[in-house]
Amino acid sequence: MPRIRMNPLTRVHGYMSVEVEINHGTVTDAWSSGLLYRGFENILKGRSPHDAVYLTQRICGICSSAHAVAAALTLEKTFKIKVPHNGKILRNLILGADLIQNHIRHIYLLAIPDYISAPKNAPGNKRSELDLRLPPETEARIQENYLTALETSSLAHKAVATFGGKAPHLQSIVAGGVTEAVLTDRIIRFQALIGELSRFINDKLLPDIEDIARYYPDYYMIGKGYGNLLSFGMFPFANNDHQKHFTAGLLLEKETQKGYDAEKISLDIRHAWYQDKEDVQKPLAQTSKPAPAKEEAYSWIKAPRYENRAFEGGPLARMWLNGIYKNGISVMDRLIARAIEAREMTVLLNDWLRELIPDQPTINWLDPLPLSGEGVGMTDAMRGPLAHWLRVENRRIEAYRIVTPSAWNLSPRDSAGRRGPLEEALIGTPVANPENPVEVGRVVRSFDPCISCAVHLLEKKKKSRLWRLL
């Protein structure tokens, strides 16, 4: 059976390789490899716990606000810090605007070029002309919106910077709240920016996705995978930390369960380039020691598991668990759910602006921090579940573990031989031309992969293999 390796896979964040085995025109096996070594956990050791909020944002430039929120939550859980009402609302506004930025850029710059010919001189416009189905007038409209999206997505970053200080890698989120004040001119500016984003999403983005779905209906049947969905929840209510606007929960074997148990999460390194005394451990128990020459390994991504099962996360999981979109689990469903979530966010952001209370505190400082402690901060990021684990001794970070959404979505096999969610989703994908497997790229990009912002560390062994751009 022929094998095809796409390395590097284009139009994703970071260095990624996908290898598929094809039998009679169908993918029968798959391997997903993250080709980036994430050294941030080692960088953080010995630092002040306060540094975690700023340093972990450098993991990713596309979703830095999510790491800021997760790190701040981790410190607050560890040291029992209470965040004022305004601080919680401001965090929701910052993260919500950043989520819109990510979704617009992913949909137009990374995903849509799989279905149209990109405009001339546009980034990433070199692609296959195979399987283009849209009528010329529809494609021309989407091409125009593609170019408009380049500018529109920057409006979301301006909204992030309004209360975040700058974007990406914002400065205002800290343990205890947000350092920015609630000022009328900032509220007006933020509201105006969200208004422009809302018009683009409703008038352009959603119709474009609807047209793509209309002409590619077979992609409702491609890329299902295990069908397991997981969310840690997102955007807490100001008066109730346990209740979130996007609720936490999971879908397992077609049954929806509310909430989750962090103790049921493990990390498996059997097929990842790390060495430890055991393959499967709790996050804080691992040492994250790099082992680039390890046999059987093929990825720098570990394999997170919940109750020893693989789960995918992201907009589809959130929209499904909140009853907003429950059509199915597929390539097209992931794309549609991301567009719907962007629309939902514009409504929520306007609601949250009205919850801000002028002249009230936005932060509750706790300095110095206690000598020691251990905790975990859990939220959702743009692509799914995000968790930071922390152990502090003598006011210094003793251990820090980060499990990102793309670790859940793009993990390699685990010790039991179970494929990661993307690998499983690729099984059964029809491939018309093995020399140009555009169908594989569509499945991969439906997960919005992100392997960005880490040290690139590769060791070349044996003979070089043929690389193909997709």
C-alpha positions as CSV (number, residue, x, y, z in Angstrom):
1,M,0.0,0.0,0.0
2,P,1.5,3.4,-1.0
3,R,2.4,5.9,1.7
4,I,2.5,9.6,1.3
5,R,4.3,12.0,3.5
6,M,3.4,15.7,3.5
7,N,6.2,17.6,5.2
8,P,6.0,20.4,5.9
9,L,2.3,20.7,5.7
10,T,1.4,24.2,4.6
11,R,-1.2,26.6,5.9
12,V,-0.9,25.5,9.5
13,H,0.8,27.3,12.5
14,G,4.2,25.7,12.9
15,Y,6.0,22.7,11.5
16,M,3.8,19.7,11.0
17,S,4.1,16.5,9.0
18,V,1.3,14.1,8.1
19,E,1.8,10.6,6.7
20,V,-1.0,8.5,5.3
21,E,-1.3,5.0,3.9
22,I,-3.7,4.7,1.0
23,N,-5.4,1.5,-0.2
24,H,-7.7,1.5,-3.2
25,G,-8.2,5.3,-3.1
26,T,-8.9,5.5,0.6
27,V,-6.8,6.4,3.7
28,T,-6.4,3.3,5.8
29,D,-3.8,4.5,8.3
30,A,-2.3,7.9,9.4
31,W,0.5,9.4,11.5
32,S,0.5,13.0,12.7
33,S,3.8,14.5,13.7
34,G,4.5,17.8,15.4
35,L,8.1,18.8,14.5
36,L,8.6,21.4,17.2
37,Y,10.2,20.9,20.6
38,R,8.3,22.8,23.2
39,G,10.9,24.0,25.7
40,F,8.8,26.4,27.6
41,E,8.2,24.0,30.5
42,N,11.9,23.9,31.1
43,I,12.4,27.6,30.6
44,L,9.8,28.3,33.4
45,K,11.6,26.2,36.0
46,G,13.2,28.4,38.7
47,R,11.3,31.5,37.6
48,S,8.9,33.6,39.7
49,P,5.4,32.3,39.4
50,H,4.3,35.8,38.1
51,D,6.5,35.2,35.1
52,A,4.3,32.4,33.9
53,V,1.6,34.8,32.6
54,Y,4.0,36.5,30.3
55,L,6.3,33.7,29.2
56,T,3.6,31.2,28.4
57,Q,2.0,33.7,26.0
58,R,5.1,33.2,23.8
59,I,4.1,29.7,23.1
60,C,1.8,31.1,20.4
61,G,1.3,34.4,18.7
62,I,-2.2,33.5,17.4
63,C,-3.7,32.7,20.8
64,S,-1.5,34.3,23.4
65,S,-4.4,35.7,25.4
66,A,-5.6,32.1,26.1
67,H,-2.3,31.3,27.7
68,A,-2.4,34.5,29.7
69,V,-5.8,33.5,31.1
70,A,-4.8,29.9,31.8
71,A,-1.6,31.0,33.6
72,A,-3.5,33.6,35.7
73,L,-6.1,31.0,36.6
74,T,-3.4,28.6,37.6
75,L,-1.9,31.1,40.0
76,E,-5.3,32.0,41.4
77,K,-6.3,28.4,42.0
78,T,-2.9,27.7,43.6
79,F,-2.9,30.6,45.9
80,K,-6.7,31.2,46.3
81,I,-6.7,34.7,44.8
82,K,-10.2,36.2,44.1
83,V,-10.7,38.2,40.9
84,P,-13.0,41.3,41.1
85,H,-16.1,41.5,38.9
86,N,-14.6,43.9,36.4
87,G,-11.4,41.8,36.1
88,K,-13.4,38.8,35.0
89,I,-15.4,40.8,32.5
90,L,-12.3,42.4,31.0
91,R,-10.7,39.0,30.6
92,N,-13.7,37.7,28.8
93,L,-13.6,40.7,26.5
94,I,-9.9,40.3,25.7
95,L,-10.1,36.5,25.1
96,G,-13.3,36.8,23.2
97,A,-11.9,39.4,20.8
98,D,-8.8,37.3,20.3
99,L,-11.0,34.3,19.5
100,I,-12.7,36.2,16.7
101,Q,-9.2,37.2,15.3
102,N,-8.2,33.6,15.2
103,H,-11.4,32.3,13.6
104,I,-11.4,34.9,10.8
105,R,-7.7,34.2,10.0
106,H,-8.1,30.5,10.1
107,I,-11.2,30.4,7.9
108,Y,-10.0,32.7,5.2
109,L,-6.2,32.4,5.2
110,L,-5.8,28.7,6.1
111,A,-9.0,26.8,5.3
112,I,-10.8,28.5,2.4
113,P,-7.8,28.1,0.0
114,D,-8.6,24.4,0.1
115,Y,-11.9,25.2,-1.8
116,I,-11.1,28.1,-4.0
117,S,-8.3,29.5,-6.1
118,A,-6.7,32.1,-3.9
119,P,-6.4,35.7,-5.4
120,K,-3.2,36.5,-7.3
121,N,-0.4,37.6,-5.0
122,A,-2.2,36.4,-1.9
123,P,-0.3,34.5,0.8
124,G,-0.5,30.8,0.1
125,N,-2.1,31.1,-3.3
126,K,0.1,28.3,-4.9
127,R,-2.2,25.3,-4.7
128,S,-3.8,22.5,-6.7
129,E,-6.5,23.3,-9.2
130,L,-8.1,20.0,-8.5
131,D,-11.7,19.6,-7.2
132,L,-12.7,23.2,-7.4
133,R,-16.5,23.3,-7.5
134,L,-17.7,26.8,-6.8
135,P,-19.3,28.8,-9.6
136,P,-17.1,31.6,-11.0
137,E,-19.2,34.4,-9.5
138,T,-19.3,32.8,-6.1
139,E,-15.6,32.1,-6.1
140,A,-14.9,35.7,-7.1
141,R,-16.9,37.0,-4.2
142,I,-15.1,34.8,-1.7
143,Q,-11.8,35.8,-3.2
144,E,-12.7,39.5,-2.5
145,N,-13.7,38.7,1.0
146,Y,-10.4,36.8,1.5
147,L,-8.5,40.0,0.9
148,T,-10.9,42.0,3.1
149,A,-10.4,39.4,5.9
150,L,-6.7,40.3,6.0
151,E,-7.6,43.8,7.2
152,T,-10.7,42.9,9.2
153,S,-8.9,40.4,11.4
154,S,-6.6,43.2,12.5
155,L,-9.6,45.0,14.0
156,A,-10.0,42.1,16.4
157,H,-6.4,42.6,17.5
158,K,-7.1,46.3,18.0
159,A,-10.0,45.3,20.3
160,V,-7.7,43.0,22.2
161,A,-5.2,45.8,22.7
162,T,-7.9,48.2,23.9
163,F,-8.0,46.3,27.3
164,G,-4.9,44.2,26.8
165,G,-2.3,46.9,26.3
166,K,-1.1,45.3,23.0
167,A,-1.6,42.3,20.8
168,P,-0.4,39.7,20.6
169,H,1.4,38.9,23.9
170,L,-0.7,41.3,25.9
171,Q,0.4,42.9,29.2
172,S,-2.7,43.5,31.3
173,I,-3.8,40.1,32.5
174,V,-2.1,39.1,35.7
175,A,-2.8,36.9,38.7
176,G,-5.7,38.6,40.4
177,G,-7.4,40.4,37.5
178,V,-6.5,42.9,34.8
179,T,-4.4,46.0,35.2
180,E,-6.4,48.2,32.8
181,A,-9.1,50.6,34.1
182,V,-12.7,50.7,32.9
183,L,-12.8,53.9,31.0
184,T,-15.6,55.2,28.8
185,D,-13.5,56.0,25.8
186,R,-12.1,52.4,25.8
187,I,-15.6,50.9,26.0
188,I,-16.8,53.1,23.1
189,R,-13.7,52.1,21.0
190,F,-14.1,48.4,21.8
191,Q,-17.8,48.5,20.9
192,A,-17.2,50.2,17.6
193,L,-14.6,47.6,16.7
194,I,-16.9,44.7,17.5
195,G,-19.6,46.3,15.4
196,E,-17.4,46.3,12.4
197,L,-16.4,42.7,13.1
198,S,-20.0,41.6,13.5
199,R,-21.0,43.1,10.1
200,F,-18.1,41.2,8.4
201,I,-19.0,37.9,10.1
202,N,-22.7,38.2,9.3
203,D,-22.6,39.7,5.9
204,K,-19.5,37.9,4.5
205,L,-18.0,35.1,6.5
206,L,-21.2,33.1,7.2
207,P,-22.6,33.3,3.6
208,D,-19.1,32.3,2.3
209,I,-19.1,29.2,4.6
210,E,-22.7,28.3,3.6
211,D,-21.7,28.4,-0.1
212,I,-18.7,26.2,0.5
213,A,-20.8,23.7,2.4
214,R,-23.4,23.7,-0.4
215,Y,-20.9,22.7,-3.0
216,Y,-18.9,20.3,-0.9
217,P,-21.7,18.3,0.9
218,D,-19.6,15.1,0.9
219,Y,-17.4,16.7,3.5
220,Y,-20.2,16.3,6.0
221,M,-19.3,12.6,5.8
222,I,-15.5,12.9,5.9
223,G,-13.3,13.3,9.0
224,K,-15.5,12.1,11.8
225,G,-12.8,10.3,13.8
226,Y,-13.8,8.9,17.2
227,G,-16.7,11.3,17.7
228,N,-15.5,12.2,21.2
229,L,-15.6,15.9,22.1
230,L,-14.2,17.7,25.2
231,S,-14.3,21.2,26.5
232,F,-13.1,22.7,29.8
233,G,-15.5,25.5,29.4
234,M,-14.8,29.1,28.6
235,F,-15.8,32.7,29.8
236,P,-16.8,32.4,33.4
237,F,-19.8,34.4,34.8
238,A,-18.7,37.4,36.8
239,N,-20.6,36.3,39.9
240,N,-20.0,32.5,39.6
241,D,-16.6,31.0,38.8
242,H,-18.1,27.6,38.4
243,Q,-20.6,28.6,35.7
244,K,-19.3,29.5,32.2
245,H,-21.0,31.0,29.1
246,F,-19.6,28.1,27.1
247,T,-20.2,25.2,29.5
248,A,-17.7,22.5,30.3
249,G,-18.4,18.9,29.4
250,L,-17.7,16.0,27.0
251,L,-19.4,13.9,24.4
252,L,-18.5,10.2,24.7
253,E,-20.1,7.4,22.8
254,K,-22.9,9.7,21.7
255,E,-23.7,10.6,25.3
256,T,-23.2,14.1,26.7
257,Q,-21.8,14.5,30.2
258,K,-21.6,17.8,32.1
259,G,-18.3,18.9,33.6
260,Y,-15.0,16.9,33.8
261,D,-12.6,15.6,36.3
262,A,-9.0,16.9,36.0
263,E,-7.7,13.8,37.8
264,K,-8.7,11.7,34.9
265,I,-6.3,13.4,32.5
266,S,-3.0,11.7,31.7
267,L,-0.1,12.2,29.3
268,D,1.2,9.3,27.2
269,I,4.7,9.6,25.7
270,R,5.2,6.2,24.1
271,H,5.3,7.7,20.6
272,A,6.6,11.1,21.5
273,W,10.2,12.3,21.6
274,Y,10.4,12.3,25.5
275,Q,12.0,10.0,28.0
276,D,10.6,9.2,31.5
277,K,10.4,6.4,33.9
278,E,6.9,5.6,32.8
279,D,5.1,6.2,29.5
280,V,1.8,7.2,31.1
281,Q,1.7,9.7,34.0
282,K,-0.2,12.6,35.4
283,P,1.1,15.9,33.9
284,L,3.0,17.2,37.0
285,A,4.7,13.8,37.5
286,Q,6.4,14.0,34.1
287,T,9.9,15.4,33.6
288,S,9.5,16.4,29.9
289,K,13.1,15.3,29.1
290,P,13.7,15.5,25.4
291,A,14.8,12.3,23.6
292,P,15.0,13.0,19.9
293,A,16.6,9.6,19.1
294,K,13.9,7.6,20.8
295,E,12.7,4.5,19.0
296,E,9.0,4.3,18.1
297,A,8.5,8.0,18.5
298,Y,7.4,10.2,15.7
299,S,6.2,13.5,17.2
300,W,7.1,16.2,19.7
301,I,3.5,16.2,20.8
302,K,2.5,14.1,23.7
303,A,-0.7,12.2,23.8
304,P,-3.2,13.6,26.3
305,R,-6.0,11.2,27.3
306,Y,-9.1,11.5,29.4
307,E,-10.1,8.2,31.0
308,N,-7.5,6.7,28.6
309,R,-9.5,7.9,25.6
310,A,-8.7,10.4,22.8
311,F,-10.9,13.5,22.6
312,E,-10.9,16.4,20.2
313,G,-11.8,20.0,21.2
314,G,-12.5,23.3,19.6
315,P,-15.5,25.3,18.4
316,L,-17.4,22.2,17.3
317,A,-17.1,20.7,20.8
318,R,-18.2,24.0,22.4
319,M,-21.1,24.6,20.1
320,W,-22.2,21.0,20.4
321,L,-22.0,20.9,24.2
322,N,-23.9,24.2,24.4
323,G,-26.7,23.0,22.1
324,I,-25.9,25.8,19.5
325,Y,-24.8,23.5,16.7
326,K,-25.3,19.7,16.7
327,N,-25.5,18.7,13.1
328,G,-22.6,16.2,13.1
329,I,-18.9,15.7,13.5
330,S,-16.9,16.1,10.2
331,V,-14.7,18.4,8.2
332,M,-17.6,20.7,7.2
333,D,-19.1,20.7,10.7
334,R,-15.9,21.9,12.2
335,L,-15.7,24.7,9.7
336,I,-19.3,25.8,10.2
337,A,-19.1,25.6,14.0
338,R,-16.1,27.9,13.9
339,A,-18.0,30.5,11.8
340,I,-21.1,30.2,14.1
341,E,-18.9,30.6,17.2
342,A,-17.4,33.8,15.8
343,R,-21.0,35.2,15.4
344,E,-21.9,34.1,18.9
345,M,-18.9,35.9,20.3
346,T,-19.9,39.3,18.8
347,V,-23.2,39.1,20.7
348,L,-21.6,38.0,24.0
349,L,-18.9,40.8,23.8
350,N,-21.6,43.4,23.5
351,D,-23.4,41.9,26.5
352,W,-20.3,41.9,28.6
353,L,-19.5,45.5,27.9
354,R,-22.8,46.4,29.6
355,E,-21.7,44.4,32.7
356,L,-18.6,46.6,33.3
357,I,-19.0,48.8,36.4
358,P,-17.1,52.2,36.2
359,D,-14.9,53.2,39.1
360,Q,-14.7,49.7,40.5
361,P,-11.5,47.7,40.9
362,T,-10.3,45.4,38.2
363,I,-7.5,43.6,40.1
364,N,-6.9,42.1,43.5
365,W,-3.1,42.1,44.1
366,L,-1.5,39.4,46.2
367,D,2.2,40.2,46.7
368,P,4.3,38.5,47.8
369,L,2.8,35.2,46.9
370,P,2.9,32.3,49.5
371,L,6.0,30.3,49.7
372,S,4.6,27.1,48.1
373,G,1.6,25.6,46.4
374,E,0.3,23.4,43.7
375,G,-2.6,24.0,41.3
376,V,-4.1,23.8,37.8
377,G,-5.8,26.4,35.6
378,M,-8.2,25.1,33.0
379,T,-10.0,26.9,30.2
380,D,-10.7,26.6,26.5
381,A,-8.6,28.3,23.9
382,M,-9.4,28.9,20.3
383,R,-8.7,25.3,19.3
384,G,-10.0,23.5,22.4
385,P,-9.0,22.5,26.0
386,L,-6.0,24.3,27.5
387,A,-4.6,23.5,31.0
388,H,-1.6,24.7,32.9
389,W,-0.3,22.8,35.9
390,L,2.0,24.5,38.5
391,R,4.1,23.5,41.5
392,V,5.8,26.3,43.5
393,E,8.5,25.9,46.1
394,N,10.2,28.8,47.9
395,R,8.4,31.2,45.6
396,R,10.0,29.7,42.6
397,I,8.4,27.5,39.9
398,E,9.4,23.9,40.6
399,A,7.4,22.3,37.8
400,Y,5.1,23.7,35.1
401,R,3.2,21.6,32.6
402,I,1.2,22.8,29.6
403,V,-1.3,20.8,27.6
404,T,-2.5,22.7,24.6
405,P,-5.6,22.1,22.4
406,S,-3.4,20.9,19.5
407,A,-1.9,18.3,21.8
408,W,-5.4,16.9,22.3
409,N,-6.3,17.2,18.6
410,L,-3.0,16.2,16.9
411,S,-1.5,13.7,19.3
412,P,0.3,10.6,18.1
413,R,-0.7,7.1,19.1
414,D,-0.7,6.2,22.8
415,S,0.7,3.1,24.6
416,A,-2.4,1.1,23.7
417,G,-1.9,1.9,20.0
418,R,-4.9,4.2,19.8
419,R,-4.5,6.9,17.2
420,G,-4.8,10.6,18.0
421,P,-8.0,12.3,17.0
422,L,-6.7,13.7,13.7
423,E,-5.1,10.4,12.8
424,E,-8.4,8.7,13.4
425,A,-10.3,11.4,11.5
426,L,-8.2,10.7,8.4
427,I,-9.2,7.1,8.3
428,G,-11.6,6.5,5.4
429,T,-10.8,9.8,3.6
430,P,-11.2,9.2,-0.1
431,V,-8.1,10.3,-2.2
432,A,-8.7,10.9,-5.9
433,N,-5.0,11.5,-6.7
434,P,-2.3,10.2,-4.4
435,E,0.1,12.6,-6.1
436,N,-1.9,15.5,-4.9
437,P,-4.0,14.5,-1.9
438,V,-6.0,17.7,-1.4
439,E,-8.6,15.7,0.6
440,V,-6.1,15.0,3.3
441,G,-5.2,18.7,3.7
442,R,-8.9,19.5,4.1
443,V,-9.3,17.1,7.0
444,V,-6.1,18.3,8.7
445,R,-7.0,22.0,8.4
446,S,-10.5,21.5,9.8
447,F,-8.8,21.1,13.2
448,D,-7.0,24.5,12.9
449,P,-3.5,22.9,13.7
450,C,-1.1,25.0,15.8
451,I,2.4,23.7,16.6
452,S,3.9,27.2,16.7
453,C,6.4,29.1,18.9
454,A,8.9,26.6,20.2
455,V,12.4,25.5,19.4
456,H,12.7,23.7,16.1
457,L,14.8,20.6,16.9
458,L,15.2,17.8,14.3
459,E,17.7,15.0,14.1
460,K,18.4,13.6,10.6
461,K,18.8,9.8,10.5
462,K,19.3,7.3,7.7
463,K,18.3,8.3,4.2
464,S,16.3,11.5,3.4
465,R,12.7,11.0,2.4
466,L,10.9,12.7,-0.4
467,W,9.0,15.7,0.9
468,R,5.9,17.1,-0.7
469,L,4.1,20.4,-0.2
470,L,0.4,20.3,0.1
